[in-house]
Amino acid sequence: MDQALAENPGTRRQRSARRGGAIVSPLVVPYIRRNIPTYDILSEENLERIEAVADRILAEIGIEFRDDPAALELWRKAGAEMDGLRVRFPKGMLREILASAPAVFTQHARNPANNVEIGGNAVVFSPAYGSPFVMDLDKGRRYGTIEDFRNLIKLAQSSPWLHHSGGTICEPVDVPVNKRHLDMVYSHMKYSDRPFMGSVTAEDRAEESIEMARILFGADFVDRNCVILGNVNVNSPLVWDGTMTRALRAYARANQAAVIVPFILGGAMGPVTNAGAIAQSLAETMAGCALTQLERKGAPVIFGNFLSSMSLRSGSPTFGTPEPAIGSMVIGQLARRLKLPLRCAGNFSNSKLPDAQAMQEGVMSMLSAVHCGANFILHSAGFVDGLLAMSYEKFVMDTDFCGALHSYLAGVVVDDNTLAMDAFEEVGPGSHFLGSAHTMRNYQTAFWDSALSDNEPFEKWSEAGSTDMATRANARWKKTLAEYEAPPLDIAIDEALLDYVDRTKRAKPDAWY
């Protein structure tokens, strides 16, 4: 990687070169440096009004912390008002606690070239997370398996446009519930050399994920550096359950980052109006982020958000709609006022196929993530059916779109080369720029080049089979998996991981719930 690219990854335009019809992978950047401003839509007065409502929710209504006595004790010692499981927070208390959380941190990968920065002007794309089903054009919709899980990791690893291996890309339902996290975390470590996420479905599963990270990186390194993320959700409205708080405290205790995410379905788990849902989200997220600091002061944490809407005619959740998208802009402003890294929005869709609806909704939501200033964008690829399914074809289509966003976020470079005065002098009036020295000097990096879009004349497209993008994506993911090669992993570390997984599995009976 040349020095300019190493210093400012994401500012250099990239394209896929074609040699004899084969795709040659472009240079990979570990993450994007945003070169366009965030889109701040609310005035100072209106931001303060939302913050004031959030403060009232925290101080007057409070939040319940269930099934975690240790969390209640931490709040009591911090000076919160306790009423059984209900905790109320005096105005300003949570902001004071949150002052110790880092504004920017590095998540390390086993390949240091793939370390990502989270916060500031860094942008990290990660695959979708949490689907019980997978689907493709050949086999249709079905429950996910560990083979699907590994296939999706391989597709993510093979894409130059993603930066993170993700977490529960799909649920491998063919592995016992209480043991599948071991196979999932090992698969991320084995088949990818990018950063990854661990389990949050129980405190011991979170701790076992972290212990595997210690085997991979070394215990001392893990204690000093973030190497694994845990994505935890609020049980909205205004409830933190013990499963999540115990997991987030496990990550914080080990100096690893928890991603704190309310999942507010407007009209069901929160107000139907955007401003009220945003205020609720701010209150819930601040409480979760602050709890990490009470567990371990200075632990990295990510301010997360997942606003969604619903069809008020049917009660069905809707995704990729305009109200949550514009709400994400406000969330971005609020997170920056707290000086916390942000996870917000993603490539959301309620479509049941990788079709026009899927891409329309995905672009609406993904652009909101880009413009609101999100630093860690989970659900960047594969999300269909309201997150109930991961689509192989949409995964590939979405990563292609992520490639376009690399160029979009690079902004417009203005220098002597891009102003092209020498080209005007060479070409003059009435001629063309195709053969000019400036064009020849810049043509390989001037424009992003999609690996999936068809830009041929209609006749040539028709003669080639009249394929749509989903069909081309189907061929693409199969070719990618056929050509995949796992990144090298130290044999001794691999054996130690497999031994840990085997011993941990044998120590407890299978559980399927």
C-alpha positions, 0 to 999 in steps of 0.5 A: 500500500502506498504511503498516501493511501496508508495515511488516508484510506478511502480518499483514493478512488478505486476500481476493479481492473479487468484482465481477460474477463477476470476481476482483479481485486483493487487495493483494500483499505482497512476503513474509510476516512470521511471527506464529506461533512455530516448532514446536521438537520436540527437547530441547537434549540431543537436538539436541546429540546430533545435532550431535555425530554430525554433528561426528564425520562431519565429523572422522572420515569426512569429505566428498569434494570431486571435480573442483574443485581450487580448493575443495580449496585453500580447505579446505587454507588454512582448516586442514582435514585433507586426504587426496586428495579427502577433507576432514576438518574438526576440531570447531568449524571449520565453525561458526567459518567460518559466523559470517561468513554473514548471518542475514538478507539481502534479495534485490532484485527489478527492481521494488523493491516486490517485494524479499524478505527471507530469514531472521529471521521472513520467509517467501517462497513460490517455485514448484517447481523442476526437473521435466522434464515438465509436465502438464495435464488437456487434453494429459496428461503431456509434456516441458516446452518454453520455452512451458510455462516462460514460462506457469508464470512468468506464472502465478506472477507473476499469483498474489498468494500467491507472492513469488518467480519461482523458477528451473527451473520446468520443463526446456524440452527444446526448447532446447539444454542448454548454452543453455537457461539463457539463455532461462530467466533472460531469461524470468524477467526479462521476464515477472516483476518478482519475484526469481528464480534462475539456473543451476547446471548448470555454472560458466559457466552460473552466471556467465552468469546472474549477468552477465545480472543485472548487465545488469538491475540494474547491475554495481555494484548486483549487487556490493553486493546479492543479486539472484539465487539459485543452488540447489545439491545435495550428491551424497549421501552425503558427496560434493560434486561439482565441478559444484556447488561451482564453481557455488556458488563462482561465486555467492558470488564475485559476492556472490550467494546459494547455496542449499545443499541435500542431497537425502537419500532415506532408505534409499538416500542416507542412513540409513533412520532420521530422526536419522541422516539429519538428522545427515548432512544437517547435516554436508553442508550446513554444509560447503557453506555454509562453502565459500561463506564461504571463497570470499567472506566475508560472502556470503549463503547459505541453509541448505537441506534436502530429506529424503525417504523411500522405499518399502522394498517397491519402492525407489520414492521417496515424497514428502509422508510424515510422517517427512521432515515431522517431520524438517524440524522438527528441521532448523529448530531446527538452522538457527536454532542456526547463525543461518542462513536456512533453505530446507526442505520444500515442497509435495511429492507423489508423486501422478500427478494433481492429486487428493486424494493430491496435496493430502494429501501437499502439505499434510503437507509444506507445513505442516512447512515453515511450522512448522519456520521455513523462510524460503525455501520452494521447491516451493510450487506445482506439484509432482507425480509425485515432482518429475518433472512440473509440473502446471498445475492443481496449480500453481493449486491450490497457490497457492490454498493458499498464500493460506490460509497467509498468513492462517495465518501471520498468527496471531491479532491481539488488539486492541480491534477483534478482541476485538469488545466493541462488537459484543457491546454492540450485538448482545446475547443471542439476536440475530446479528452479520451486520448489526452495525457491527463485522461491516460494518467487518471483513467484507472482511478477516476471512476468507481467501476461496479462489478455487477452493473451492466453498462453495455448497449441493449443489443449486447446485453440481450445477446448475453442473456438479458440478465438482471443484477440478482442473476449476475449476483448469483453467479458472482457469489458462487464464483467468489466462494469457489475461488476463496482462500482462507487467510493464514492462521498460525497452526499453534493458535488454531490448535489452541482455539480448537482445543478450547472449543472442544473442551468447552463444548464437552463440559456441558450438555447440548441445549436447543433453547 
